């Protein structure tokens, strides 16, 4: 395998990468860098988690560093378009440290938050603008930005932009960039109109396909758990009370919200991520998931693309997705960059034909087992001692703390969710950036319930299962693989039964 230096990456960037512990290129990077660094238009095809961010970030930064063009107010020198707020934020987080080494300035722009800080940032001048299409379109229409100085344009997750209906605004944005600029497009597939973008805006692109979007990584093991409807919640609690980060997918925003509350009530720290959350609540919940104060993220398909958190060991399809591409993208939250991961789909009797067709089209051959809560198989799929958290009662003498956003993550006390800013909510960008315009106040109270007692104040009570019946694979946390059929039995009976009943009360999986 060639090194970054041998691929042509400038020394300043290779040193910065080494400082981040990145020394060996991923296949998508090794394949595309020689052409993209040479200034060619590049079409990179690879599944989620394959390392595409650095594949376009490195040549973009190298070109800007070598260019003599000055930074101008309201005229970014490079543009990266991303379909969702979370992905845009994540790209900027990966890009900014490398850009700083070269003396370059970055800015991220998306809807659902106040526009004024973005307008000021654009006026100050930026080298690299990372943006969601809708909010950027608003800024252009209002005269706050121009794309006539863009030297490099990147489209990340182009197929997801197509799925979300962004192609008209993306075309409008690309038409405002110089024709002689370099364009890099990265996509898992070329369907739904992405091929039209390639033909219209790319100049003799060099295509590199690394790993198929229609195949799951070999590092990912797939399982289908055939459960009774009234056992689904108990099985989820058993799996999610094991140590390690897990992502649980539902089909609707309401089910994500309800399931999160039920898991917290059963003693499993969890946070939610879906389109009804205000941006501050999204940020707070993702931070809680990233720092480990809540090891379970309950999400709709908004998190199936672009969200990268290290060491997600388990993905659970609580609701099987509608089509196989969604299955692969959801599953791609684990087994990223060569790591191992486990994917579990919960299936009831009336979903057998649906799940069988789904996995066949996804190109996976899952292991299917009938199971119930406490089955030793669950300890094999999610090894480790089961842990349950009971939040302490609110402190009447300190009511002021409950109103401060994020305070509960430090004290362990329940808090009201922070009120989202009204600025920017009326913008069309709130809808265009993933169709996730905030529709409710708050939604970020969960991190407070997820606190494991690391901060100040009263610590939550931690309960662990002690039964040794049915040991599983070694690994996880204290207790290794020694768990038992009573994995979730330490949760209060009332909390468990009410949660199970509520989770099973939906008429069919995926229905509102």
C-alpha positions, 0 to 999 in steps of 0.5 A: 500500500502506498503512503500519502506522501507517495500518492502526492499529498503535500508534506504539511498535510501528511504530517498533520494526518500523522499527528491525528494517527492517520498514516495508511490510506484507505482504498478509496483514498489510494484510488482517487488521490493521484487523479484528484491531486492532478486536478482532474474531475473525479467520480468516486464510488464507494459505500458509506464508511469507506473513507471518502471525506479525506479522499476529497478533503486532501486534494481540495486543501492541497489545491487551495494551498498551492493557489495564489488566489486571495481570500475574499469576502463572501466568495469562498474558494472551495465548496463542499455540498452535503445532504444533512446538517450532521454530515456537513458538521462532521465534514467540517470537523475533519477538515478544519484541523488540516485547513488550519495547518495550511492557514486556510479558513473553513465555515459550515452552513445549514438550516435550522439555526440562526442565519446571522453568524453564517452571514458574518462568517461569509462576510469575513471571507472563507476558503472552504465552505461546507454547506447544505444546499437549501441554506446556501441557496438562501444566502446566495439569493439574499446576496450574502455569498457568491460562488464565482470564485470557487476553484473546487466543488465537491458533492458528497453523498450525491445519491442521498441528495437525490433521494431527498429531492435536492437535485434541482437546487444542487443543479442551480448551485453548480451552475453558479460555479466556474466551468473551469473549476475542478469537480469531485463527486462521491456517491454510493450509487449513480441512480436517481439522477446522479448520472445527470449531474455527472454528464452535465457538470463534470469534465471527462471524469475519472471513475474509481469504484472501490467497494460496491454499495450493494454489498455489505462489508465482510467485517459485518455479521448479520442476524435476524431475530424472530420474535413475538410482538410482545417480546420485541421490547424485552429483547431490545433492552437485553441487547442494549443494556450490554456495554458499547455503543449501539444505534437503533433504527425506527421508521418514523420520528414518533416511534424513535421518540417513544422508544427512547423514552421507554428505554430510559424508563427501563434503565437503558440510557438513550438519546434520539435523533430525528427530523423533529428535533431542533438543531441544539437538541441534535447536537446535544444528543449526538454529543451524549452519544459520542462521549458515552454518557448515552450509549444508545442512539435511537434514530430514523434514517436521518442517521443512516448516512454520514453520521460517524461515531467511533466504535459503534459495535451494534446496529439494530433494525427495530423496524426493518427498513422499506428497501435494501439500500436503506438497510445497507446505509443503516448498517453502515454505522458499524463495521466502519474503516475495517472494524468489526460490527454486528447488525440485528434485524427484529422480525415478527411473524407477519414480517417474514416475507418482507425481511427475507426479500430485504436481505436478499436484495441487500446481498446478505445471508443473515443467521436467523434464530427465534429468541426471547428476552434472556436467551443466551444468544443475546449475550453472544450477540451483545457481550458484556455485563448488563447494566441499568441506570436509575435516575435520581429524583429531581432536587426541589431545592435547585430548580434553576439548574433544570432550565439550563441547556445541557446542565443535566448532563453534568448533574444527572438531574432531569432537565427541560429541553432547551428551547430552540432558537427561532432564528432561521426556523422560518427559512426554507433551508430548514426544510431543504436540508434533509426535510428536518425543519424543527416541529417541536420544542426541545427533544434533548432531555434524554442526555440528562437521563443517560448520565452515568454519574461521572459529573457532579451531584447525585450519581444515578444508581447502576444495576447489573445482572448477576445471573451466570446462566448461559455464558456468551462470548468473552469481551465487553466490560466487567464480567466478560462474557458471563451473562445470564438469561436474567440479563434484563431482569433487574429492571423494575417489573413495572417499567419493563411491562409498561415499556413492552406494552407501549412498544408493541402497541403499534399496529404494524412496524413502521406505521404511524 
